[in-house]
Amino acid sequence: MGPALVEQRSEPRHRITVTRATVRKQGNGSVEAILRDLSVYGCRLACTAEHPEGERVWLRLKDSLPIPATVVWNNGDHIGCRFDAPIERSLMRSLTLVIC
């Protein structure tokens, strides 16, 4: 599954104020990534490590606890992740320029 060409998300993606993130898959150490956009249901990250579609990962955004997610697309430079559960609005507020 590639990135959507037409916006079909139920929640808008927001500009972010914090861009550093880490991605970890089970049994491996964390790798640095750059958070590009975010919604309460998922995010897009610039990440050079290999993460195939369907892979389970744990994300750290800012100082958050690990957020379980699934990679839903990978184009080689970026990955799109769907969170297992929507993130807290307070975390969303701390990472974005909008008031949720």
Residue frames as qw, qx, qy, qz and C-alpha x, y, z in Angstrom:
[[0.000, 0.891, 0.454, 0.000, 0.00, 0.00, 0.00],
 [0.442, 0.257, -0.004, 0.859, 1.49, 3.35, -1.00],
 [0.019, -0.314, -0.347, 0.884, 0.77, 6.82, 0.33],
 [0.328, 0.685, 0.636, -0.137, -2.71, 8.05, -0.52],
 [0.293, 0.228, 0.360, 0.856, -2.89, 10.25, -3.61],
 [0.310, -0.590, -0.292, -0.686, -6.23, 11.64, -2.47],
 [0.109, -0.283, 0.630, -0.715, -6.71, 12.64, 1.16],
 [0.650, -0.285, -0.607, -0.358, -8.86, 9.90, 2.72],
 [0.334, -0.012, -0.729, 0.597, -7.92, 10.30, 6.37],
 [0.342, -0.737, -0.567, -0.133, -10.60, 10.86, 8.99],
 [0.433, -0.813, -0.071, 0.382, -8.20, 13.10, 10.95],
 [0.437, 0.876, -0.155, 0.130, -6.05, 15.79, 9.34],
 [0.791, -0.020, -0.164, 0.589, -2.27, 15.61, 9.43],
 [0.194, -0.977, -0.070, 0.055, -0.64, 18.52, 11.27],
 [0.425, 0.690, -0.395, 0.433, 2.60, 20.42, 11.03],
 [0.817, -0.434, -0.304, 0.228, 4.85, 19.49, 13.87],
 [0.113, -0.942, 0.261, -0.179, 7.17, 21.37, 16.19],
 [0.532, -0.532, 0.657, 0.040, 9.32, 18.40, 17.23],
 [0.716, 0.502, -0.371, -0.313, 10.96, 16.40, 14.45],
 [0.125, 0.435, -0.882, 0.129, 13.26, 13.95, 16.25],
 [0.888, -0.134, 0.094, -0.429, 11.89, 10.46, 16.69],
 [0.106, -0.404, 0.906, 0.066, 13.14, 6.90, 17.06],
 [0.855, 0.114, -0.232, -0.449, 11.87, 3.70, 15.50],
 [0.208, -0.401, 0.882, -0.133, 12.51, 0.28, 16.99],
 [0.807, 0.025, -0.429, -0.406, 11.48, -3.14, 15.78],
 [0.866, -0.445, 0.159, -0.166, 11.38, -6.11, 18.10],
 [0.926, -0.124, 0.142, 0.328, 14.81, -7.46, 18.97],
 [0.571, 0.448, 0.059, 0.685, 16.66, -4.47, 17.50],
 [0.298, -0.387, -0.254, 0.835, 17.99, -1.19, 18.81],
 [0.239, 0.847, 0.347, -0.324, 16.36, 2.12, 18.03],
 [0.491, 0.211, 0.349, 0.770, 17.18, 4.07, 14.88],
 [0.014, 0.458, 0.143, -0.877, 16.83, 7.80, 14.46],
 [0.249, 0.553, 0.690, 0.395, 14.05, 9.14, 12.26],
 [0.016, 0.068, 0.034, -0.997, 12.57, 12.51, 11.38],
 [0.221, 0.567, 0.743, -0.280, 8.88, 13.01, 12.08],
 [0.127, 0.132, 0.450, 0.874, 7.34, 14.70, 9.02],
 [0.445, -0.290, -0.149, -0.834, 3.64, 14.80, 9.85],
 [0.052, -0.053, -0.894, 0.442, 1.27, 13.47, 12.46],
 [0.556, -0.374, -0.274, -0.690, -2.35, 12.72, 13.25],
 [0.594, -0.405, 0.512, -0.470, -3.85, 11.02, 16.29],
 [0.955, 0.105, 0.198, -0.195, -3.98, 7.77, 14.24],
 [0.890, 0.147, 0.186, 0.391, -0.58, 7.72, 12.55],
 [0.147, -0.862, 0.237, 0.423, 2.44, 9.52, 11.19],
 [0.790, 0.573, -0.068, 0.208, 4.97, 9.79, 8.39],
 [0.557, -0.719, 0.301, 0.286, 8.67, 9.49, 9.19],
 [0.539, 0.715, -0.445, 0.010, 11.83, 9.95, 7.16],
 [0.738, -0.459, 0.492, -0.056, 13.78, 6.82, 7.98],
 [0.386, 0.608, -0.647, -0.250, 16.68, 5.15, 6.20],
 [0.300, -0.202, 0.919, -0.158, 16.38, 1.83, 8.05],
 [0.349, -0.053, -0.783, -0.512, 14.48, -0.94, 6.28],
 [0.355, 0.147, 0.681, -0.623, 10.92, -1.32, 7.57],
 [0.097, -0.147, -0.818, -0.547, 8.68, -3.39, 5.27],
 [0.543, -0.257, -0.166, -0.782, 4.91, -2.98, 5.12],
 [0.833, -0.306, -0.396, -0.234, 3.17, -4.86, 7.91],
 [0.569, 0.115, -0.587, 0.565, 6.12, -4.70, 10.29],
 [0.500, -0.806, -0.317, -0.004, 5.36, -3.91, 13.96],
 [0.450, 0.375, -0.275, 0.762, 7.42, -1.07, 15.36],
 [0.406, -0.746, -0.410, 0.332, 7.60, 1.06, 18.50],
 [0.313, 0.666, 0.075, 0.673, 7.97, 4.81, 18.08],
 [0.399, -0.578, -0.355, 0.617, 9.20, 7.43, 20.49],
 [0.197, 0.724, 0.264, 0.606, 8.06, 10.94, 19.72],
 [0.177, -0.773, 0.241, -0.559, 9.60, 13.62, 21.91],
 [0.071, -0.362, 0.812, -0.453, 9.69, 12.12, 25.43],
 [0.797, -0.103, -0.090, -0.588, 6.69, 9.81, 24.96],
 [0.679, -0.198, 0.699, -0.099, 6.42, 6.26, 26.12],
 [0.119, -0.125, 0.838, 0.518, 6.92, 3.78, 23.26],
 [0.617, 0.352, 0.133, -0.692, 3.97, 3.94, 20.85],
 [0.513, 0.034, 0.832, 0.209, 3.15, 0.62, 19.15],
 [0.481, 0.615, -0.092, -0.618, 2.43, 0.98, 15.44],
 [0.765, 0.200, 0.574, 0.211, 2.37, -0.89, 12.13],
 [0.080, -0.397, 0.461, 0.790, 4.19, 0.21, 8.98],
 [0.618, 0.533, 0.505, -0.281, 1.49, 0.60, 6.31],
 [0.690, 0.707, 0.052, 0.148, 3.70, 1.86, 3.48],
 [0.550, -0.573, 0.319, 0.517, 7.37, 2.39, 2.69],
 [0.617, 0.785, 0.048, -0.016, 8.70, 4.26, -0.33],
 [0.794, 0.263, -0.158, 0.525, 12.39, 3.85, 0.51],
 [0.229, 0.403, -0.248, 0.851, 12.84, 7.30, 2.08],
 [0.404, -0.262, 0.298, -0.824, 9.73, 7.55, 4.26],
 [0.200, -0.221, -0.954, 0.025, 7.47, 5.17, 6.15],
 [0.479, -0.376, -0.102, -0.787, 3.82, 5.63, 7.02],
 [0.200, -0.026, -0.908, 0.366, 2.77, 4.17, 10.37],
 [0.553, -0.506, -0.339, -0.569, -0.66, 3.52, 11.86],
 [0.161, -0.375, 0.685, -0.604, -0.74, 3.61, 15.67],
 [0.228, -0.203, -0.951, 0.042, -2.33, 0.63, 17.41],
 [0.154, -0.757, -0.600, 0.207, -4.49, 3.12, 19.34],
 [0.174, 0.870, 0.110, 0.448, -4.97, 6.86, 18.88],
 [0.477, 0.088, -0.422, 0.766, -2.34, 8.89, 20.70],
 [0.226, -0.670, -0.522, 0.476, -3.33, 11.10, 23.61],
 [0.210, 0.901, 0.256, 0.279, -4.51, 14.59, 22.70],
 [0.398, -0.882, 0.155, 0.198, -2.01, 16.02, 25.18],
 [0.641, -0.225, 0.503, 0.534, 0.88, 14.40, 23.24],
 [0.444, 0.612, 0.492, 0.431, -0.63, 15.65, 19.98],
 [0.067, -0.988, -0.124, -0.056, -0.78, 19.19, 21.39],
 [0.522, -0.719, 0.305, 0.342, 2.84, 19.04, 22.57],
 [0.601, -0.064, 0.591, 0.534, 4.06, 17.97, 19.11],
 [0.330, 0.574, 0.569, 0.489, 1.97, 20.17, 16.83],
 [0.109, 0.063, -0.013, 0.992, 1.25, 23.79, 16.13],
 [0.433, -0.395, -0.420, -0.693, -2.50, 23.34, 16.54],
 [0.344, -0.192, 0.635, -0.665, -4.70, 23.11, 19.58],
 [0.363, -0.115, -0.880, -0.284, -6.49, 19.75, 19.69]]
